[in-house]
Amino acid sequence: MQQAVAEKRVFVLRPETTSISLFTKQPDKIQAYYKHGEQLVQKK
């Protein structure tokens, strides 16, 4: 994977914050995590 990233054959987004539980039912946490992903995409 690292070689593919170095060769710019793939684009990898990794969260810069702690991930949320797959089973979380708190809409505010889900929304915040989603917004964080959107911001990462816009920066790259």
ModelCIF file with pLDDT and N, C-alpha, C, O atoms, coordinates in Angstrom:
data_MODEL
#
_entry.id   MODEL 
#
_entity.id                         1 
_entity.type                       polymer 
_entity.pdbx_number_of_molecules   1 
#
_entity_poly.entity_id                      1 
_entity_poly.type                           'polypeptide(L)' 
_entity_poly.nstd_linkage                   no 
_entity_poly.nstd_monomer                   no 
_entity_poly.pdbx_seq_one_letter_code       MQQAVAEKRVFVLRPETTSISLFTKQPDKIQAYYKHGEQLVQKK 
_entity_poly.pdbx_seq_one_letter_code_can   MQQAVAEKRVFVLRPETTSISLFTKQPDKIQAYYKHGEQLVQKK 
_entity_poly.pdbx_strand_id                 A 
#
loop_
_entity_poly_seq.entity_id 
_entity_poly_seq.num 
_entity_poly_seq.mon_id 
_entity_poly_seq.hetero 
1 1  MET n 
1 2  GLN n 
1 3  GLN n 
1 4  ALA n 
1 5  VAL n 
1 6  ALA n 
1 7  GLU n 
1 8  LYS n 
1 9  ARG n 
1 10 VAL n 
1 11 PHE n 
1 12 VAL n 
1 13 LEU n 
1 14 ARG n 
1 15 PRO n 
1 16 GLU n 
1 17 THR n 
1 18 THR n 
1 19 SER n 
1 20 ILE n 
1 21 SER n 
1 22 LEU n 
1 23 PHE n 
1 24 THR n 
1 25 LYS n 
1 26 GLN n 
1 27 PRO n 
1 28 ASP n 
1 29 LYS n 
1 30 ILE n 
1 31 GLN n 
1 32 ALA n 
1 33 TYR n 
1 34 TYR n 
1 35 LYS n 
1 36 HIS n 
1 37 GLY n 
1 38 GLU n 
1 39 GLN n 
1 40 LEU n 
1 41 VAL n 
1 42 GLN n 
1 43 LYS n 
1 44 LYS n 
#
_struct_asym.id          A 
_struct_asym.entity_id   1 
#
loop_
_ma_qa_metric.id 
_ma_qa_metric.mode 
_ma_qa_metric.name 
_ma_qa_metric.software_group_id 
_ma_qa_metric.type 
1 global pLDDT . pLDDT 
2 local  pLDDT . pLDDT 
#
_ma_qa_metric_global.metric_id      1 
_ma_qa_metric_global.metric_value   86.64 
_ma_qa_metric_global.model_id       1 
_ma_qa_metric_global.ordinal_id     1 
#
loop_
_ma_qa_metric_local.label_asym_id 
_ma_qa_metric_local.label_comp_id 
_ma_qa_metric_local.label_seq_id 
_ma_qa_metric_local.metric_id 
_ma_qa_metric_local.metric_value 
_ma_qa_metric_local.model_id 
_ma_qa_metric_local.ordinal_id 
A MET 1  2 79.00 1 1  
A GLN 2  2 84.00 1 2  
A GLN 3  2 89.00 1 3  
A ALA 4  2 86.00 1 4  
A VAL 5  2 80.00 1 5  
A ALA 6  2 87.00 1 6  
A GLU 7  2 89.00 1 7  
A LYS 8  2 83.00 1 8  
A ARG 9  2 86.00 1 9  
A VAL 10 2 83.00 1 10 
A PHE 11 2 77.00 1 11 
A VAL 12 2 77.00 1 12 
A LEU 13 2 76.00 1 13 
A ARG 14 2 78.00 1 14 
A PRO 15 2 81.00 1 15 
A GLU 16 2 83.00 1 16 
A THR 17 2 83.00 1 17 
A THR 18 2 85.00 1 18 
A SER 19 2 86.00 1 19 
A ILE 20 2 88.00 1 20 
A SER 21 2 90.00 1 21 
A LEU 22 2 87.00 1 22 
A PHE 23 2 92.00 1 23 
A THR 24 2 89.00 1 24 
A LYS 25 2 93.00 1 25 
A GLN 26 2 94.00 1 26 
A PRO 27 2 95.00 1 27 
A ASP 28 2 95.00 1 28 
A LYS 29 2 93.00 1 29 
A ILE 30 2 93.00 1 30 
A GLN 31 2 94.00 1 31 
A ALA 32 2 92.00 1 32 
A TYR 33 2 90.00 1 33 
A TYR 34 2 91.00 1 34 
A LYS 35 2 93.00 1 35 
A HIS 36 2 90.00 1 36 
A GLY 37 2 88.00 1 37 
A GLU 38 2 90.00 1 38 
A GLN 39 2 90.00 1 39 
A LEU 40 2 86.00 1 40 
A VAL 41 2 86.00 1 41 
A GLN 42 2 88.00 1 42 
A LYS 43 2 82.00 1 43 
A LYS 44 2 71.00 1 44 
#
loop_
_atom_site.group_PDB 
_atom_site.id 
_atom_site.type_symbol 
_atom_site.label_atom_id 
_atom_site.label_alt_id 
_atom_site.label_comp_id 
_atom_site.label_asym_id 
_atom_site.label_entity_id 
_atom_site.label_seq_id 
_atom_site.pdbx_PDB_ins_code 
_atom_site.Cartn_x 
_atom_site.Cartn_y 
_atom_site.Cartn_z 
_atom_site.occupancy 
_atom_site.B_iso_or_equiv 
_atom_site.pdbx_formal_charge 
_atom_site.auth_seq_id 
_atom_site.auth_comp_id 
_atom_site.auth_asym_id 
_atom_site.auth_atom_id 
_atom_site.pdbx_PDB_model_num 
ATOM 1   N N  . MET A 1 1  ? 0.821   -1.181 0.000  1.00 79.00 ? 1  MET A N  1 
ATOM 2   C CA . MET A 1 1  ? 0.000   0.000  0.000  1.00 79.00 ? 1  MET A CA 1 
ATOM 3   C C  . MET A 1 1  ? 0.874   1.258  0.000  1.00 79.00 ? 1  MET A C  1 
ATOM 4   O O  . MET A 1 1  ? 0.615   2.201  -0.747 1.00 79.00 ? 1  MET A O  1 
ATOM 5   N N  . GLN A 1 2  ? 1.904   1.261  0.841  1.00 84.00 ? 2  GLN A N  1 
ATOM 6   C CA . GLN A 1 2  ? 2.766   2.437  0.919  1.00 84.00 ? 2  GLN A CA 1 
ATOM 7   C C  . GLN A 1 2  ? 3.449   2.720  -0.414 1.00 84.00 ? 2  GLN A C  1 
ATOM 8   O O  . GLN A 1 2  ? 3.623   3.880  -0.790 1.00 84.00 ? 2  GLN A O  1 
ATOM 9   N N  . GLN A 1 3  ? 3.833   1.678  -1.122 1.00 89.00 ? 3  GLN A N  1 
ATOM 10  C CA . GLN A 1 3  ? 4.474   1.859  -2.418 1.00 89.00 ? 3  GLN A CA 1 
ATOM 11  C C  . GLN A 1 3  ? 3.483   2.457  -3.418 1.00 89.00 ? 3  GLN A C  1 
ATOM 12  O O  . GLN A 1 3  ? 3.839   3.344  -4.194 1.00 89.00 ? 3  GLN A O  1 
ATOM 13  N N  . ALA A 1 4  ? 2.257   1.979  -3.400 1.00 86.00 ? 4  ALA A N  1 
ATOM 14  C CA . ALA A 1 4  ? 1.231   2.505  -4.314 1.00 86.00 ? 4  ALA A CA 1 
ATOM 15  C C  . ALA A 1 4  ? 0.944   3.979  -4.024 1.00 86.00 ? 4  ALA A C  1 
ATOM 16  O O  . ALA A 1 4  ? 0.734   4.770  -4.944 1.00 86.00 ? 4  ALA A O  1 
ATOM 17  N N  . VAL A 1 5  ? 0.938   4.341  -2.743 1.00 80.00 ? 5  VAL A N  1 
ATOM 18  C CA . VAL A 1 5  ? 0.736   5.745  -2.379 1.00 80.00 ? 5  VAL A CA 1 
ATOM 19  C C  . VAL A 1 5  ? 1.914   6.579  -2.868 1.00 80.00 ? 5  VAL A C  1 
ATOM 20  O O  . VAL A 1 5  ? 1.727   7.658  -3.430 1.00 80.00 ? 5  VAL A O  1 
ATOM 21  N N  . ALA A 1 6  ? 3.123   6.078  -2.654 1.00 87.00 ? 6  ALA A N  1 
ATOM 22  C CA . ALA A 1 6  ? 4.321   6.800  -3.088 1.00 87.00 ? 6  ALA A CA 1 
ATOM 23  C C  . ALA A 1 6  ? 4.344   6.998  -4.600 1.00 87.00 ? 6  ALA A C  1 
ATOM 24  O O  . ALA A 1 6  ? 4.817   8.024  -5.087 1.00 87.00 ? 6  ALA A O  1 
ATOM 25  N N  . GLU A 1 7  ? 3.838   6.026  -5.333 1.00 89.00 ? 7  GLU A N  1 
ATOM 26  C CA . GLU A 1 7  ? 3.792   6.118  -6.799 1.00 89.00 ? 7  GLU A CA 1 
ATOM 27  C C  . GLU A 1 7  ? 2.544   6.848  -7.287 1.00 89.00 ? 7  GLU A C  1 
ATOM 28  O O  . GLU A 1 7  ? 2.325   6.984  -8.490 1.00 89.00 ? 7  GLU A O  1 
ATOM 29  N N  . LYS A 1 8  ? 1.731   7.316  -6.345 1.00 83.00 ? 8  LYS A N  1 
ATOM 30  C CA . LYS A 1 8  ? 0.499   8.050  -6.647 1.00 83.00 ? 8  LYS A CA 1 
ATOM 31  C C  . LYS A 1 8  ? -0.469  7.236  -7.494 1.00 83.00 ? 8  LYS A C  1 
ATOM 32  O O  . LYS A 1 8  ? -1.182  7.779  -8.339 1.00 83.00 ? 8  LYS A O  1 
ATOM 33  N N  . ARG A 1 9  ? -0.485  5.921  -7.257 1.00 86.00 ? 9  ARG A N  1 
ATOM 34  C CA . ARG A 1 9  ? -1.440  5.050  -7.940 1.00 86.00 ? 9  ARG A CA 1 
ATOM 35  C C  . ARG A 1 9  ? -2.741  4.928  -7.160 1.00 86.00 ? 9  ARG A C  1 
ATOM 36  O O  . ARG A 1 9  ? -3.775  4.559  -7.716 1.00 86.00 ? 9  ARG A O  1 
ATOM 37  N N  . VAL A 1 10 ? -2.684  5.243  -5.861 1.00 83.00 ? 10 VAL A N  1 
ATOM 38  C CA . VAL A 1 10 ? -3.879  5.223  -5.018 1.00 83.00 ? 10 VAL A CA 1 
ATOM 39  C C  . VAL A 1 10 ? -3.903  6.482  -4.161 1.00 83.00 ? 10 VAL A C  1 
ATOM 40  O O  . VAL A 1 10 ? -2.870  7.108  -3.922 1.00 83.00 ? 10 VAL A O  1 
ATOM 41  N N  . PHE A 1 11 ? -5.083  6.837  -3.710 1.00 77.00 ? 11 PHE A N  1 
ATOM 42  C CA . PHE A 1 11 ? -5.269  7.983  -2.831 1.00 77.00 ? 11 PHE A CA 1 
ATOM 43  C C  . PHE A 1 11 ? -5.920  7.471  -1.561 1.00 77.00 ? 11 PHE A C  1 
ATOM 44  O O  . PHE A 1 11 ? -7.023  6.925  -1.608 1.00 77.00 ? 11 PHE A O  1 
ATOM 45  N N  . VAL A 1 12 ? -5.255  7.640  -0.428 1.00 77.00 ? 12 VAL A N  1 
ATOM 46  C CA . VAL A 1 12 ? -5.742  7.092  0.831  1.00 77.00 ? 12 VAL A CA 1 
ATOM 47  C C  . VAL A 1 12 ? -6.097  8.235  1.777  1.00 77.00 ? 12 VAL A C  1 
ATOM 48  O O  . VAL A 1 12 ? -5.290  9.131  2.023  1.00 77.00 ? 12 VAL A O  1 
ATOM 49  N N  . LEU A 1 13 ? -7.323  8.186  2.303  1.00 76.00 ? 13 LEU A N  1 
ATOM 50  C CA . LEU A 1 13 ? -7.753  9.140  3.320  1.00 76.00 ? 13 LEU A CA 1 
ATOM 51  C C  . LEU A 1 13 ? -7.793  8.423  4.660  1.00 76.00 ? 13 LEU A C  1 
ATOM 52  O O  . LEU A 1 13 ? -8.444  7.389  4.808  1.00 76.00 ? 13 LEU A O  1 
ATOM 53  N N  . ARG A 1 14 ? -7.093  8.982  5.624  1.00 78.00 ? 14 ARG A N  1 
ATOM 54  C CA . ARG A 1 14 ? -7.103  8.413  6.967  1.00 78.00 ? 14 ARG A CA 1 
ATOM 55  C C  . ARG A 1 14 ? -7.613  9.474  7.926  1.00 78.00 ? 14 ARG A C  1 
ATOM 56  O O  . ARG A 1 14 ? -7.163  10.618 7.871  1.00 78.00 ? 14 ARG A O  1 
ATOM 57  N N  . PRO A 1 15 ? -8.535  9.121  8.795  1.00 81.00 ? 15 PRO A N  1 
ATOM 58  C CA . PRO A 1 15 ? -9.042  10.093 9.763  1.00 81.00 ? 15 PRO A CA 1 
ATOM 59  C C  . PRO A 1 15 ? -7.923  10.629 10.651 1.00 81.00 ? 15 PRO A C  1 
ATOM 60  O O  . PRO A 1 15 ? -7.010  9.897  11.032 1.00 81.00 ? 15 PRO A O  1 
ATOM 61  N N  . GLU A 1 16 ? -8.012  11.902 10.967 1.00 83.00 ? 16 GLU A N  1 
ATOM 62  C CA . GLU A 1 16 ? -7.039  12.513 11.868 1.00 83.00 ? 16 GLU A CA 1 
ATOM 63  C C  . GLU A 1 16 ? -7.619  12.623 13.277 1.00 83.00 ? 16 GLU A C  1 
ATOM 64  O O  . GLU A 1 16 ? -7.068  13.323 14.127 1.00 83.00 ? 16 GLU A O  1 
ATOM 65  N N  . THR A 1 17 ? -8.708  11.945 13.516 1.00 83.00 ? 17 THR A N  1 
ATOM 66  C CA . THR A 1 17 ? -9.382  11.950 14.805 1.00 83.00 ? 17 THR A CA 1 
ATOM 67  C C  . THR A 1 17 ? -9.715  10.509 15.185 1.00 83.00 ? 17 THR A C  1 
ATOM 68  O O  . THR A 1 17 ? -9.641  9.605  14.352 1.00 83.00 ? 17 THR A O  1 
ATOM 69  N N  . THR A 1 18 ? -10.071 10.311 16.414 1.00 85.00 ? 18 THR A N  1 
ATOM 70  C CA . THR A 1 18 ? -10.451 8.976  16.882 1.00 85.00 ? 18 THR A CA 1 
ATOM 71  C C  . THR A 1 18 ? -11.732 8.534  16.176 1.00 85.00 ? 18 THR A C  1 
ATOM 72  O O  . THR A 1 18 ? -12.684 9.307  16.065 1.00 85.00 ? 18 THR A O  1 
ATOM 73  N N  . SER A 1 19 ? -11.749 7.318  15.711 1.00 86.00 ? 19 SER A N  1 
ATOM 74  C CA . SER A 1 19 ? -12.938 6.826  15.015 1.00 86.00 ? 19 SER A CA 1 
ATOM 75  C C  . SER A 1 19 ? -14.071 6.577  15.998 1.00 86.00 ? 19 SER A C  1 
ATOM 76  O O  . SER A 1 19 ? -13.858 6.432  17.202 1.00 86.00 ? 19 SER A O  1 
ATOM 77  N N  . ILE A 1 20 ? -15.276 6.531  15.455 1.00 88.00 ? 20 ILE A N  1 
ATOM 78  C CA . ILE A 1 20 ? -16.445 6.282  16.289 1.00 88.00 ? 20 ILE A CA 1 
ATOM 79  C C  . ILE A 1 20 ? -16.821 4.809  16.188 1.00 88.00 ? 20 ILE A C  1 
ATOM 80  O O  . ILE A 1 20 ? -16.431 4.118  15.247 1.00 88.00 ? 20 ILE A O  1 
ATOM 81  N N  . SER A 1 21 ? -17.570 4.350  17.151 1.00 90.00 ? 21 SER A N  1 
ATOM 82  C CA . SER A 1 21 ? -18.025 2.965  17.147 1.00 90.00 ? 21 SER A CA 1 
ATOM 83  C C  . SER A 1 21 ? -18.949 2.721  15.964 1.00 90.00 ? 21 SER A C  1 
ATOM 84  O O  . SER A 1 21 ? -19.738 3.590  15.594 1.00 90.00 ? 21 SER A O  1 
ATOM 85  N N  . LEU A 1 22 ? -18.851 1.567  15.387 1.00 87.00 ? 22 LEU A N  1 
ATOM 86  C CA . LEU A 1 22 ? -19.701 1.201  14.265 1.00 87.00 ? 22 LEU A CA 1 
ATOM 87  C C  . LEU A 1 22 ? -21.168 1.177  14.661 1.00 87.00 ? 22 LEU A C  1 
ATOM 88  O O  . LEU A 1 22 ? -22.047 1.333  13.814 1.00 87.00 ? 22 LEU A O  1 
ATOM 89  N N  . PHE A 1 23 ? -21.432 0.984  15.939 1.00 92.00 ? 23 PHE A N  1 
ATOM 90  C CA . PHE A 1 23 ? -22.803 0.844  16.424 1.00 92.00 ? 23 PHE A CA 1 
ATOM 91  C C  . PHE A 1 23 ? -23.306 2.085  17.164 1.00 92.00 ? 23 PHE A C  1 
ATOM 92  O O  . PHE A 1 23 ? -24.330 2.022  17.845 1.00 92.00 ? 23 PHE A O  1 
ATOM 93  N N  . THR A 1 24 ? -22.600 3.207  17.040 1.00 89.00 ? 24 THR A N  1 
ATOM 94  C CA . THR A 1 24 ? -23.042 4.411  17.754 1.00 89.00 ? 24 THR A CA 1 
ATOM 95  C C  . THR A 1 24 ? -24.400 4.872  17.242 1.00 89.00 ? 24 THR A C  1 
ATOM 96  O O  . THR A 1 24 ? -24.687 4.809  16.046 1.00 89.00 ? 24 THR A O  1 
ATOM 97  N N  . LYS A 1 25 ? -25.217 5.329  18.157 1.00 93.00 ? 25 LYS A N  1 
ATOM 98  C CA . LYS A 1 25 ? -26.551 5.806  17.799 1.00 93.00 ? 25 LYS A CA 1 
ATOM 99  C C  . LYS A 1 25 ? -26.703 7.285  18.133 1.00 93.00 ? 25 LYS A C  1 
ATOM 100 O O  . LYS A 1 25 ? -27.817 7.799  18.225 1.00 93.00 ? 25 LYS A O  1 
ATOM 101 N N  . GLN A 1 26 ? -25.574 7.962  18.314 1.00 94.00 ? 26 GLN A N  1 
ATOM 102 C CA . GLN A 1 26 ? -25.594 9.379  18.652 1.00 94.00 ? 26 GLN A CA 1 
ATOM 103 C C  . GLN A 1 26 ? -25.398 10.191 17.372 1.00 94.00 ? 26 GLN A C  1 
ATOM 104 O O  . GLN A 1 26 ? -24.286 10.279 16.851 1.00 94.00 ? 26 GLN A O  1 
ATOM 105 N N  . PRO A 1 27 ? -26.479 10.780 16.870 1.00 95.00 ? 27 PRO A N  1 
ATOM 106 C CA . PRO A 1 27 ? -26.410 11.507 15.604 1.00 95.00 ? 27 PRO A CA 1 
ATOM 107 C C  . PRO A 1 27 ? -25.362 12.616 15.581 1.00 95.00 ? 27 PRO A C  1 
ATOM 108 O O  . PRO A 1 27 ? -24.752 12.862 14.540 1.00 95.00 ? 27 PRO A O  1 
ATOM 109 N N  . ASP A 1 28 ? -25.144 13.288 16.707 1.00 95.00 ? 28 ASP A N  1 
ATOM 110 C CA . ASP A 1 28 ? -24.158 14.361 16.724 1.00 95.00 ? 28 ASP A CA 1 
ATOM 111 C C  . ASP A 1 28 ? -22.748 13.827 16.498 1.00 95.00 ? 28 ASP A C  1 
ATOM 112 O O  . ASP A 1 28 ? -21.954 14.472 15.812 1.00 95.00 ? 28 ASP A O  1 
ATOM 113 N N  . LYS A 1 29 ? -22.420 12.672 17.054 1.00 93.00 ? 29 LYS A N  1 
ATOM 114 C CA . LYS A 1 29 ? -21.094 12.071 16.844 1.00 93.00 ? 29 LYS A CA 1 
ATOM 115 C C  . LYS A 1 29 ? -20.937 11.595 15.400 1.00 93.00 ? 29 LYS A C  1 
ATOM 116 O O  . LYS A 1 29 ? -19.874 11.761 14.801 1.00 93.00 ? 29 LYS A O  1 
ATOM 117 N N  . ILE A 1 30 ? -21.985 11.010 14.848 1.00 93.00 ? 30 ILE A N  1 
ATOM 118 C CA . ILE A 1 30 ? -21.941 10.537 13.460 1.00 93.00 ? 30 ILE A CA 1 
ATOM 119 C C  . ILE A 1 30 ? -21.760 11.721 12.515 1.00 93.00 ? 30 ILE A C  1 
ATOM 120 O O  . ILE A 1 30 ? -20.949 11.665 11.591 1.00 93.00 ? 30 ILE A O  1 
ATOM 121 N N  . GLN A 1 31 ? -22.508 12.780 12.747 1.00 94.00 ? 31 GLN A N  1 
ATOM 122 C CA . GLN A 1 31 ? -22.419 13.969 11.901 1.00 94.00 ? 31 GLN A CA 1 
ATOM 123 C C  . GLN A 1 31 ? -21.035 14.610 11.982 1.00 94.00 ? 31 GLN A C  1 
ATOM 124 O O  . GLN A 1 31 ? -20.477 15.014 10.962 1.00 94.00 ? 31 GLN A O  1 
ATOM 125 N N  . ALA A 1 32 ? -20.488 14.703 13.182 1.00 92.00 ? 32 ALA A N  1 
ATOM 126 C CA . ALA A 1 32 ? -19.159 15.300 13.356 1.00 92.00 ? 32 ALA A CA 1 
ATOM 127 C C  . ALA A 1 32 ? -18.093 14.478 12.633 1.00 92.00 ? 32 ALA A C  1 
ATOM 128 O O  . ALA A 1 32 ? -17.190 15.041 12.015 1.00 92.00 ? 32 ALA A O  1 
ATOM 129 N N  . TYR A 1 33 ? -18.193 13.165 12.707 1.00 90.00 ? 33 TYR A N  1 
ATOM 130 C CA . TYR A 1 33 ? -17.223 12.295 12.035 1.00 90.00 ? 33 TYR A CA 1 
ATOM 131 C C  . TYR A 1 33 ? -17.345 12.431 10.515 1.00 90.00 ? 33 TYR A C  1 
ATOM 132 O O  . TYR A 1 33 ? -16.342 12.457 9.801  1.00 90.00 ? 33 TYR A O  1 
ATOM 133 N N  . TYR A 1 34 ? -18.573 12.515 10.038 1.00 91.00 ? 34 TYR A N  1 
ATOM 134 C CA . TYR A 1 34 ? -18.815 12.688 8.603  1.00 91.00 ? 34 TYR A CA 1 
ATOM 135 C C  . TYR A 1 34 ? -18.236 14.025 8.122  1.00 91.00 ? 34 TYR A C  1 
ATOM 136 O O  . TYR A 1 34 ? -17.580 14.083 7.082  1.00 91.00 ? 34 TYR A O  1 
ATOM 137 N N  . LYS A 1 35 ? -18.479 15.086 8.877  1.00 93.00 ? 35 LYS A N  1 
ATOM 138 C CA . LYS A 1 35 ? -17.956 16.410 8.515  1.00 93.00 ? 35 LYS A CA 1 
ATOM 139 C C  . LYS A 1 35 ? -16.429 16.402 8.502  1.00 93.00 ? 35 LYS A C  1 
ATOM 140 O O  . LYS A 1 35 ? -15.804 17.036 7.651  1.00 93.00 ? 35 LYS A O  1 
ATOM 141 N N  . HIS A 1 36 ? -15.840 15.687 9.442  1.00 90.00 ? 36 HIS A N  1 
ATOM 142 C CA . HIS A 1 36 ? -14.376 15.582 9.480  1.00 90.00 ? 36 HIS A CA 1 
ATOM 143 C C  . HIS A 1 36 ? -13.867 14.959 8.174  1.00 90.00 ? 36 HIS A C  1 
ATOM 144 O O  . HIS A 1 36 ? -12.882 15.428 7.604  1.00 90.00 ? 36 HIS A O  1 
ATOM 145 N N  . GLY A 1 37 ? -14.529 13.922 7.710  1.00 88.00 ? 37 GLY A N  1 
ATOM 146 C CA . GLY A 1 37 ? -14.147 13.298 6.438  1.00 88.00 ? 37 GLY A CA 1 
ATOM 147 C C  . GLY A 1 37 ? -14.287 14.257 5.266  1.00 88.00 ? 37 GLY A C  1 
ATOM 148 O O  . GLY A 1 37 ? -13.425 14.298 4.388  1.00 88.00 ? 37 GLY A O  1 
ATOM 149 N N  . GLU A 1 38 ? -15.362 15.021 5.250  1.00 90.00 ? 38 GLU A N  1 
ATOM 150 C CA . GLU A 1 38 ? -15.553 16.008 4.178  1.00 90.00 ? 38 GLU A CA 1 
ATOM 151 C C  . GLU A 1 38 ? -14.420 17.038 4.176  1.00 90.00 ? 38 GLU A C  1 
ATOM 152 O O  . GLU A 1 38 ? -13.913 17.409 3.118  1.00 90.00 ? 38 GLU A O  1 
ATOM 153 N N  . GLN A 1 39 ? -14.032 17.491 5.357  1.00 90.00 ? 39 GLN A N  1 
ATOM 154 C CA . GLN A 1 39 ? -12.954 18.476 5.457  1.00 90.00 ? 39 GLN A CA 1 
ATOM 155 C C  . GLN A 1 39 ? -11.631 17.901 4.980  1.00 90.00 ? 39 GLN A C  1 
ATOM 156 O O  . GLN A 1 39 ? -10.849 18.604 4.340  1.00 90.00 ? 39 GLN A O  1 
ATOM 157 N N  . LEU A 1 40 ? -11.367 16.639 5.279  1.00 86.00 ? 40 LEU A N  1 
ATOM 158 C CA . LEU A 1 40 ? -10.137 16.010 4.804  1.00 86.00 ? 40 LEU A CA 1 
ATOM 159 C C  . LEU A 1 40 ? -10.096 15.955 3.285  1.00 86.00 ? 40 LEU A C  1 
ATOM 160 O O  . LEU A 1 40 ? -9.060  16.223 2.677  1.00 86.00 ? 40 LEU A O  1 
ATOM 161 N N  . VAL A 1 41 ? -11.216 15.611 2.678  1.00 86.00 ? 41 VAL A N  1 
ATOM 162 C CA . VAL A 1 41 ? -11.280 15.520 1.223  1.00 86.00 ? 41 VAL A CA 1 
ATOM 163 C C  . VAL A 1 41 ? -11.046 16.883 0.597  1.00 86.00 ? 41 VAL A C  1 
ATOM 164 O O  . VAL A 1 41 ? -10.359 16.984 -0.420 1.00 86.00 ? 41 VAL A O  1 
ATOM 165 N N  . GLN A 1 42 ? -11.601 17.929 1.182  1.00 88.00 ? 42 GLN A N  1 
ATOM 166 C CA . GLN A 1 42 ? -11.439 19.276 0.634  1.00 88.00 ? 42 GLN A CA 1 
ATOM 167 C C  . GLN A 1 42 ? -10.007 19.763 0.756  1.00 88.00 ? 42 GLN A C  1 
ATOM 168 O O  . GLN A 1 42 ? -9.541  20.514 -0.100 1.00 88.00 ? 42 GLN A O  1 
ATOM 169 N N  . LYS A 1 43 ? -9.286  19.346 1.817  1.00 82.00 ? 43 LYS A N  1 
ATOM 170 C CA . LYS A 1 43 ? -7.889  19.754 1.991  1.00 82.00 ? 43 LYS A CA 1 
ATOM 171 C C  . LYS A 1 43 ? -6.991  19.090 0.957  1.00 82.00 ? 43 LYS A C  1 
ATOM 172 O O  . LYS A 1 43 ? -5.998  19.682 0.533  1.00 82.00 ? 43 LYS A O  1 
ATOM 173 N N  . LYS A 1 44 ? -7.321  17.875 0.545  1.00 71.00 ? 44 LYS A N  1 
ATOM 174 C CA . LYS A 1 44 ? -6.467  17.121 -0.368 1.00 71.00 ? 44 LYS A CA 1 
ATOM 175 C C  . LYS A 1 44 ? -6.921  17.406 -1.756 1.00 71.00 ? 44 LYS A C  1 
ATOM 176 O O  . LYS A 1 44 ? -6.351  16.881 -2.712 1.00 71.00 ? 44 LYS A O  1 
#
